[in-house]
Amino acid sequence: MQRYLPFLSWPRLTPQRFQREFIAGLTVALLAVPQSVAYAGLAGMPLVTGIYATLLPTLFASLFSATPRLAVGPTALTCLLIYGALSGMAEPGSAQWVALAGWLAVLSGVFQIGLGMLRQGWFMDLVSSPVLMAFTQAAALLIITSQLPTMLGMDTVSGWALSPAAIHWPSAGLGVLSVVLLLAFRRLRPSIPAVFLLLVLTAAAAWLFNWDTHGVNRVGTLPAGFPSLALPLAVQGHQLLELALPALVIALVSFMETAASARIDHSHTGEAWNRDQDLVGQGAGKLVAGLCGAFPTSTSFSRSALNLFAGAQSGWSNVFCCAVVAVILAIGLPVLAWVPTAVLAAVVVASVLGLLKWQPWAYLWRTSRRDLIVAVPTLVITYVSAPSMYWGICAGLVLSLLIFVYRRLNPRIVELGRHADQSLRDRHQWGLPPLHPNCLAVRPDCSLDYLIAPVFERRMLELSTRHDDLHAVYLFMQAVNLIDATGLEVLQRLFSTFRRRGLAIHVVGAKLDVERCMKAVFADHDDVQFHRTDHSAIQSMTFIGDQPQHH
């Protein structure tokens, strides 16, 4: 039962555990509420829906996840994807926009729950780390540029030409100062709920000094009350079809955010990560978000890290976090109404500035130029295709698969020689003599399936024609994990060719499954010999020159 209902394995609350879990939940809630309100604006949603997305979705995701300490709710990356997916389909903030966002949450939640229940979590690995890194950095640039006009108090912005006359300087000063303070507290005193304190203090100042009469825009009145559970408003069938691809991308990207936090969490506990159960939990959070009038949620890396830092030991911290959020939703909305919009924009900007890093690009340049070739177009396409940024992920995924297929179609097939340390290595790369002047020793560093086998055949024929006085061919098969029907057909053709040339054939170190397949085909061929070890094969080479060639 605990497999399907992970919360049954939570520890019982003791006074000591209650204190620790409550403090952790309170700490996360004080960061989650202001961030969620700011991220709701980024998604084009009514600001109060950010609090809705931090209430029940957080609770349900924690109840059904294998990693219950993860902090679930709105995140900058997911909110930007929501805005991009719905742009052109409705007016931001309208009832139709809210309905479409709800269905987007339902669809992405169903995708994740389905994959988790079918134990198909590997599907989430299709998005590689370089693709996600490039997409994240492009998204960070888009988020910052989209928030700059609000942070600077501007009504309009024409391209990149930021006119000084269009800037409301008091709002701009407030926004820039807020970013500086948030970054300073994050670096110097990360345990202090700087975001919450900033919003409370600026709201109090705006109320006391009537900043709105001086041109400083504020959030305004938020609708009070708790969300009701119901399906989103009905939308047309073709609109649901339009949401299918963005919902899949959100499911993929948001779970990559989950994976980053979950791996850190499980490294602390030493337990194996059950990604399929976490898929179910994250999907449950999204599904509930759609039912309570919110939008797709994800795992916040910063809030999850804060939860661990504050001493959370189980999912009880998220239960208390939801309780604090409920109290704020019940009595704290009048305070949020006075928060300047420039400060909310500053919260978003400060949150995503940390995503812009040059180190991952330098790492790819040093270690994997092929991955860099995938990352750069992903960055460019994501930025250029805005607001439909999900095309960047799709482009990166396609490029990654193309490079994967290219690598499979160009396997490493090497001719062996003996190194000074007695190991067998690529003799052309290391400048080594052949193992025997009358023997061709080849090691395919790949499986022999239908994609690779034809390439292997051409390579073997090319290598064998380079030797004039060849008596035997040795295939060192240790790296071959799989051989299919096409691979066996290729070997039959090769061995027939070698047989006509009078060459003996030796198969070395084949894995048991591969050896069984080969012996089923070549067991009756006296000129095909099988060796279990390299030593046995090399020892047999000493008799090659003394044996007559096979005809």
FENTAHU-V258943 format. One line per field, one symbol per residue. psi: psi as a letter, one per 20 degrees, with the letter a starting at -180 (. if undefined). A space follows every 50 residues. Layout:
BEGIN
psi=???
END
This chain:
BEGIN
psi=hhhhmhiijqqqprgghggghgggggghhhhgghghgghghhijqphhhh hgiiehhgghhhhjqimiipoqaqqgghhhhgghhipihrppirhhgggh hghhggghgggggghghjlkhhhiihorghghgggghghggggghhiggg hjkqhrpncinophhipohggggggghggggghghhhgmiipmhgghggg ghggghggjlhhijjoqrgrpqprrqqqoqqrqqrqghhhhhigghhggg ggghhhgggghhhgghhhhjqqpnhghhggghhgggghghikjbrprapo gghghhgghijpiaihhhghghgghggghhiihhghhjpphhgghhgggh hihiioqighghghhhhnhghhhhgghggghgghjpimiihgggghgggg hghghghhimrooqpqrprhjjqprohhhilqrqhphjqooqoolrqmah ghghgggggghghhiipgmphqppoojhioiqpahgghgghggghgghgh jkpqppppkqqggghggghhhjhjohjoqpphqhggghhhhijghiqqqp .
END
